């Protein structure tokens, strides 16, 4: 395998891994509330903004886990 083909293979593999990670990560974000009265877009948006303000974006990505935990505490699963 030449160096050029190895580089293309690594770029393709890395891109595929990142794309899969993003898709899996997005599917883990809670989108349904256990309380039927709160299970609507307006309440979801309000709770998501509240969690986003409580846990601002960090370079390491830990804010995503913190926001998901915040949404879980608000009844979103």
C-alpha positions as CSV (number, residue, x, y, z in Angstrom):
1,X,0.0,0.0,0.0
2,X,1.5,3.3,-1.0
3,X,1.6,6.3,1.4
4,X,-1.0,8.1,-0.7
5,X,-3.5,5.3,-0.5
6,X,-2.8,4.8,3.2
7,X,-3.6,8.5,3.8
8,X,-6.8,8.2,1.8
9,X,-7.8,5.2,3.8
10,X,-7.1,6.9,7.2
11,X,-9.1,10.0,6.1
12,X,-12.0,7.9,5.0
13,X,-12.0,5.8,8.2
14,X,-11.7,8.9,10.4
15,X,-14.6,10.6,8.5
16,X,-16.8,7.5,8.9
17,X,-16.1,7.2,12.6
18,X,-16.9,10.9,13.2
19,X,-20.1,10.7,11.2
20,X,-21.2,7.6,13.1
21,X,-20.4,9.3,16.4
22,X,-22.4,12.3,15.6
23,X,-25.4,10.3,14.6
24,X,-25.3,8.2,17.7
25,X,-24.7,11.2,19.9
26,X,-27.7,13.0,18.5
27,X,-30.0,10.0,19.1
28,X,-29.1,9.9,22.8
29,X,-30.5,13.4,23.5
30,X,-33.8,13.1,25.4
31,X,-36.9,14.2,23.4
32,X,-39.9,12.8,25.3
33,X,-41.2,13.9,28.7
34,X,-42.7,11.5,31.2
35,X,-45.4,14.1,32.0
36,X,-47.9,14.2,29.1
37,X,-48.7,17.9,29.9
38,X,-45.1,18.9,29.4
39,X,-44.5,16.7,26.3
40,X,-44.6,19.5,23.7
41,X,-42.2,21.6,21.6
42,X,-42.6,24.8,23.6
43,X,-41.7,23.1,27.0
44,X,-38.9,21.1,25.4
45,X,-37.4,24.3,23.8
46,X,-37.7,26.2,27.1
47,X,-36.1,23.4,29.1
48,X,-33.3,22.9,26.5
49,X,-32.4,26.6,26.6
50,X,-32.4,26.6,30.4
51,X,-30.0,23.6,30.4
52,X,-27.8,25.2,27.7
53,X,-27.6,28.4,29.8
54,X,-26.8,26.4,33.0
55,X,-24.0,24.4,31.2
56,X,-22.3,26.6,28.6
57,X,-20.3,25.0,25.8
58,X,-16.9,23.7,26.8
59,X,-14.0,22.7,24.6
60,X,-13.9,19.2,25.9
61,X,-17.5,18.4,25.1
62,X,-18.5,17.6,28.7
63,X,-21.3,20.1,28.4
64,X,-23.3,17.7,26.3
65,X,-23.4,15.1,29.1
66,X,-24.3,17.8,31.6
67,X,-27.1,19.1,29.4
68,X,-28.5,15.6,28.9
69,X,-28.4,15.0,32.7
70,X,-30.2,18.4,33.2
71,X,-32.9,17.4,30.8
72,X,-33.3,14.0,32.5
73,X,-33.8,15.8,35.8
74,X,-36.6,17.9,34.1
75,X,-38.4,14.6,33.1
76,X,-37.1,14.3,29.6
77,X,-36.0,10.8,28.5
